[in-house]
């Protein structure tokens, strides 16, 4: 059994993939396996994976999806194939320091934790593409964090899965497939299931901010707006399936509400006609209220302190109770409206 399995979903990142693979395959922690899953790329991604598999035959395993289904499906396939004691995730356009997983794994074993988290740094699109990979030699002290006793730690944690190391035994859920923002539906339930983590407080992960990435593509507001609802519904379902107690469920529901409000904030800055924007927001609030009747009310003091400012902009929309038929009509009308507005912006 390898100490760590690193799962890398790959889609059309040929320009960045060699740097990513160099940083992952040359980790100072030698007992790792790397699982790279090609999500039906149309560039040279698959060719690069073949080259690296020949270079690292005992470390790198490659798989291909028969059609493009998204990062979640690739990660889920990786989870099925992974044999490691711990599981890590890296995106194929990002880069990590060479001692990231040694640092994470050592902390997990020393502190007897099933979850380790760390700090990440945003980098520019072409940063670190033509230089040697590197070690992080900082000695900053980490600390244990408790998500239930100190909820601020929970709300402060990024929804990303890639700056974390999960015990294989902790993971008994899958990523929601076919959506963006899918990290949240995986990470937040596992944070609450673990209850505690060790934060190493050191930067090992470098997240590349690319203009063409899915989550930064302004031509897909339909996906951004409506996917979040499905993600949050899935999160709540997982909470029940994991048999969360009232404290865990309260924190999960508060992070769900925060995610929904962020989506409304996105609509606020969408450059469309103000009348159309008002209608989209009005409809979304109806949809959110149908699924989460108290979504404009946080239940924990920490969440109220952190997020209440976002509620101010939406108080003008009165609560409207919908029956099943009215809800379905509202959802379909919103979908059509957002699609038409998206098309007009392209």
Order of alpha helices (4+ residues) and beta strands (2+ residues): beta-alpha-beta-alpha-beta-alpha-beta-beta-alpha-beta-beta-alpha-beta-alpha-beta-alpha-alpha-alpha-alpha-alpha
